[in-house]
Amino acid sequence: MTKRIKVIVPIPMDEAGVANRAAQLPAEVIGAGFEPHFVAVPWGAALGDSYHDMLLMDWTVFQAGIDAENEGYDAVCIDTVSDSGLYALRSRLSIPVFAPGQAAFHAAMTLGKSFSIVTMWDEWFPLYQKTITEYGLEKRLASLRSIRTRPDVEELLAGKEDIIFGKLLEASTKAIEEDGADVIVLGSTTMHQSAEYLAANLPVPVINPGLVCYKMCEMFLSLGLGHSKKAFPTPEVGRDEFIRAALPDAG
């Protein structure tokens, strides 16, 4: 039986934008018997560039995920390295919930001793500082580096490769040579188009977070493993009706 995985995009966007995000999972990497469905939140943050947007992403990803089990999905993946809504959805759902930051950071630690996150702009640093602290990985983080370039969360890097790829390579090289990183983690699933280029031009592993998260999801589903409900207990009193009522299409 096919396993259906809901992949929640944390920024509202049209079908073309969602398709660009879904391109991080080309057909050849999707395992037999698995079917990812990318779905954008209907409202919320614009860029994830502030604590304001961090709150909106947590809330809207949670809203978009609470009915995943009832919709017939076997798992949820969150399409942002901020891991927005991860723990709340694990509390609400019995099906497994995965997120790229957690998956990528821990994958990096299986491949090296320290890692650097290379990202688009400094405004995303608080996203990583929050999760790195939550996961207790401060001592394993070599550095945060950005190329100080405003991201395009819908068009991504298309048409900008000649400029962006070189900037990312330079920042990654500095992270390796100056900061001591022995693994590079891309700071956003929106940067997936650069992963192959960087991997071919750097002397250390490059983690493409969205892909690693999705394949980890496939693996855990295949093994029959999900998150611990002791760690993420189901609320005794749920408030699903109020959460649904707060969605735009619910008035």
Secondary structure, DSSP 4 states (H G I P E B T S, - for coil): -PEEEEEEESS---HHHHHHHHTTS-GGGSPTTEEEEEEE-SS--SS--SHHHHHHHHHHHHHHHTTTTTTT-SEEEE-STT-TTHHHHHHH-SS-EE-HHHHHHHHHHHH-S-EEEEES-GGGHHHHHHHHHHTT-GGGEEEEEE------TTTTTTT-HHHHHHHHHHHHHHHHHTT--SEEEES-GGGGGGHHHHHHHSSS-EE-HHHHHHHHHHHHHHHT----TTTSPPPSS--HHHHHHTSGGG-
